[in-house]
Amino acid sequence: MAQSPNPEIGNWYRGLNGLMFRVVAIDDDEATVEIQHFEGEVDELDFEAWDELALESVPPPEDWSGAFDDLERDDLGYTDMNHRPEGRAFSLDDIDD
């Protein structure tokens, strides 16, 4: 059986069932790994259970808002057209027709 990669906080993993999750906490004293599934559910695994899973490291999903299904589009922070990102010298509003 292939060994799962070591858990790292903030990294994403996928199991054989195709479900994705990220590690949100590691407790060395209790020998547990806390994970949050893409849909938002939080689980805890002991180190032994982690080692038995056939996991692969994967990049974060493009749509990270899956765990926040009650978010409105405005909550994502990129719909405010009047906001200028730091370091941006001008915006489209500065262009004359």
C-alpha positions as a Python dict, from the first residue, in 0.01 Angstrom:
ca = {
    (1, 'M'): (0, 0, 0),
    (2, 'A'): (134, 345, -89),
    (3, 'Q'): (206, 570, 203),
    (4, 'S'): (15, 898, 226),
    (5, 'P'): (222, 1217, 221),
    (6, 'N'): (285, 1381, 558),
    (7, 'P'): (5, 1620, 652),
    (8, 'E'): (88, 1990, 626),
    (9, 'I'): (-141, 2268, 744),
    (10, 'G'): (-298, 2450, 450),
    (11, 'N'): (-219, 2178, 195),
    (12, 'W'): (-494, 2006, -5),
    (13, 'Y'): (-525, 1630, -51),
    (14, 'R'): (-747, 1392, -248),
    (15, 'G'): (-836, 1037, -151),
    (16, 'L'): (-916, 741, -374),
    (17, 'N'): (-1285, 836, -347),
    (18, 'G'): (-1204, 1167, -522),
    (19, 'L'): (-1304, 1383, -227),
    (20, 'M'): (-1080, 1681, -159),
    (21, 'F'): (-992, 1829, 177),
    (22, 'R'): (-730, 2050, 336),
    (23, 'V'): (-543, 2013, 662),
    (24, 'V'): (-645, 2285, 907),
    (25, 'A'): (-463, 2168, 1222),
    (26, 'I'): (-218, 1910, 1348),
    (27, 'D'): (-202, 1818, 1716),
    (28, 'D'): (121, 1630, 1789),
    (29, 'D'): (27, 1583, 2155),
    (30, 'E'): (-302, 1411, 2067),
    (31, 'A'): (-158, 1257, 1744),
    (32, 'T'): (-445, 1392, 1532),
    (33, 'V'): (-495, 1575, 1205),
    (34, 'E'): (-796, 1805, 1164),
    (35, 'I'): (-923, 1829, 808),
    (36, 'Q'): (-1187, 2039, 635),
    (37, 'H'): (-1362, 1891, 335),
    (38, 'F'): (-1422, 2111, 30),
    (39, 'E'): (-1792, 2130, 124),
    (40, 'G'): (-1702, 2265, 470),
    (41, 'E'): (-1740, 1964, 700),
    (42, 'V'): (-1460, 1930, 956),
    (43, 'D'): (-1324, 1590, 1062),
    (44, 'E'): (-1042, 1465, 1279),
    (45, 'L'): (-815, 1170, 1199),
    (46, 'D'): (-553, 1010, 1417),
    (47, 'F'): (-205, 971, 1271),
    (48, 'E'): (-259, 598, 1221),
    (49, 'A'): (-577, 652, 1017),
    (50, 'W'): (-398, 920, 810),
    (51, 'D'): (-118, 677, 727),
    (52, 'E'): (-370, 415, 612),
    (53, 'L'): (-537, 648, 362),
    (54, 'A'): (-416, 646, 3),
    (55, 'L'): (-385, 1022, -43),
    (56, 'E'): (-222, 1243, -298),
    (57, 'S'): (-125, 1609, -261),
    (58, 'V'): (-325, 1829, -496),
    (59, 'P'): (-335, 2202, -573),
    (60, 'P'): (-612, 2405, -408),
    (61, 'P'): (-940, 2407, -602),
    (62, 'E'): (-996, 2702, -832),
    (63, 'D'): (-1327, 2780, -664),
    (64, 'W'): (-1221, 2791, -300),
    (65, 'S'): (-1567, 2909, -194),
    (66, 'G'): (-1712, 2555, -198),
    (67, 'A'): (-1701, 2539, 180),
    (68, 'F'): (-1895, 2866, 199),
    (69, 'D'): (-2208, 2786, 2),
    (70, 'D'): (-2397, 3070, 171),
    (71, 'L'): (-2159, 3338, 37),
    (72, 'E'): (-2289, 3608, -190),
    (73, 'R'): (-2078, 3708, -490),
    (74, 'D'): (-1998, 4042, -325),
    (75, 'D'): (-1849, 3856, -28),
    (76, 'L'): (-1565, 3724, -246),
    (77, 'G'): (-1409, 4068, -256),
    (78, 'Y'): (-1359, 4122, -627),
    (79, 'T'): (-1686, 4270, -746),
    (80, 'D'): (-1625, 4626, -624),
    (81, 'M'): (-1534, 4800, -948),
    (82, 'N'): (-1441, 5124, -768),
    (83, 'H'): (-1163, 4963, -567),
    (84, 'R'): (-806, 5013, -686),
    (85, 'P'): (-566, 4735, -596),
    (86, 'E'): (-254, 4839, -408),
    (87, 'G'): (16, 4967, -642),
    (88, 'R'): (-229, 5036, -927),
    (89, 'A'): (-172, 5388, -1062),
    (90, 'F'): (-501, 5415, -1251),
    (91, 'S'): (-832, 5246, -1311),
    (92, 'L'): (-1063, 5217, -1609),
    (93, 'D'): (-1259, 5510, -1463),
    (94, 'D'): (-955, 5732, -1540),
    (95, 'I'): (-985, 5670, -1915),
    (96, 'D'): (-1184, 5935, -2105),
    (97, 'D'): (-1422, 5828, -2382),
}
